[in-house]
């Protein structure tokens, strides 16, 4: 996981597999990012190669925590796998999905 702060937005770049191991390792870090009032987070998932139910749970937990604090969570999925998983699980509408990273957030 790589986190970059761009103005008031945390850009979280995830890579590899979002599975039980990643869920266990990343949950405390994501919880810290969502502690602020009105957090603004962009999750860049373009380098994620696999998502299982625990990885999906991490995304949903992050979304819930952000919404509880009046913030925004935007997700940049890869073009195929993750978008498909979100669609098949019925959770695609639970996220604000981006088609590309906004230019002001690129590194």
N, C-alpha and C positions, 0 to 999 in steps of 0.2 A: 504494500500500500504506500502510495506517495500522496502527500497532501500539500497543496499550494494555496496560499492565501492571495487572492486577487481582489483588492479593495475589501469589501465586506463579504465576499463569496469564498467558501472553501471548496476547492476543486479536488476531489478525491479520485485518484487514478488507481483502479484495482487491476490485477493481472493474475493469470493462472486460474486455478480452480476455486470456485466458491462452494465449498463443501463443509463438512463438519469441522475439519481442522481450521479452515479459514474463519468459520463462524465463531469458533472458540477464541481464536487469536484476534479477530477484528472487532468483535462486539464491544469490548471495553474502549477501544480507540474511537469507534463511531459514537458511543455513548458520550464521550468527552466532547466530541464535535457538536453534539446536539444539546449540550447543557445551556447554551446561551439563549437569551430571549430572541425570538425571531431569527433563528439561524437560517442561513442561505447556503445550500449545499448543491453542488453538481457532482454526480457520481459518473465518472467516465469508465464504462465497462467494455470498451472496445478491445482490450487485451485480455479479457476473461475468456477462457477456453472451455469451461464446464461450469454448470450451475445445478446443484441438487436442491432438495427441499430445505436443507439447512441454509444454503446460500440465499434462497428465496426468502427464508425467514429473516435473515440479516437485512435484506433490502426492505422488507415490510416493517421490521422493528424500527429501522432508521426513519422510514416514512412516518410511522406513528409518532415517534418522539419529536420529529420536526414539526408536524402538524399540531401537536399538543402545545408547542411553544410559539405558535403563530408564524412559523417560518415557511420556507419553500425548499422543496427537494425536486431537482430535475435530474433525469437519468438519460445518459447517452449510451444506449445499447450498441452492441455490434450490429451489423446489418441483418443478421440472420438468426443465429441460435438464441440469443437472449430475448430478442423481441418475440420469437416464436414461443419460447417457454412462458413468457408473460401472457401471451395471447392464449395458449393452451390451458394455463392454470386459471384463467379468468382474472388475472391481476393486472393486465396491461392498462386498464383504465384507472388503476389506483395510483399511477405514476404520471408525471408530466414528462413524456418522452421527447427527447431532442433528436433531430436528424443530423446535427453536427454541433461541434463545440462553438459557441459564439466567439467571434473574432477577438473580443476584448478579454477572453479567458484563455486564449491559446498562449503557450509558453514559447 
